[in-house]
Amino acid sequence: MKRRTFLVLSGYTMLLFLSAPSRAGSDPLPACEWCGAADAPDDPGSTATLAGPDELGERLLLHGVVHAADGRTPVPGVLLYAYHTNANGIYPRRGNETGNGRRHGHLRGWVVSDADGRYRIRTIRPAAYPSRSEPAHIHMTATEPGRAEYWLDDVLFEGDPLITPDILSRRNGRGGPAIVRPERTGDGTLVVRRDVILAAPDD
């Protein structure tokens, strides 16, 4: 697990350094590079919009149901955090971000699974890094009541030629299957479903 985290993070940390404005004199960055739960608003809903109408890119709806470790029982009240690159493959910042927004950029957001375990995230389809070192992906974490935040396998898009055997070997199934099949609706929006399976208590 630790090796996988290093490989994923090292790829985008340099992109952030090169593509985002600096904030000299700002508070130290959070110790956890991939975390985001601490930055969540006080009362997130089960639906979030990460990309506004002025954000370039294909409109994307990511939705699903959060299940217990048994893969069947819907679980309400789970905080999910998601962030991703823009249409140019970078984590864009406006310069006023706080917390890990200074790493992850402004294309990020939080949802809490509803009474039926459902969530919906409206955003754009991310692009691969300019280096093409990783397939296009959406980072996600989960925070259950009484548990620390933990990462989930990134959402990948079926058919992406950058999904290689090496990429697949780094994944451990945390959060359940996460290679999604985009389907286009009548208005051109891409819709993908990622059902989240929570980690067992001892995982």
PyMOL commands that set and color helices and strands:
alter all, ss='L'
color gray80, all
select helices_A, chain A and resi 2-19+37-39+101-104+165-169
alter helices_A, ss='H'
color red, helices_A
select strands_A, chain A and resi 47-49+59-67+79-84+108-112+118-124+137-143+150-157+179-180+183-184+190-193+196-197
alter strands_A, ss='S'
color yellow, strands_A
deselect
rebuild
show_as cartoon
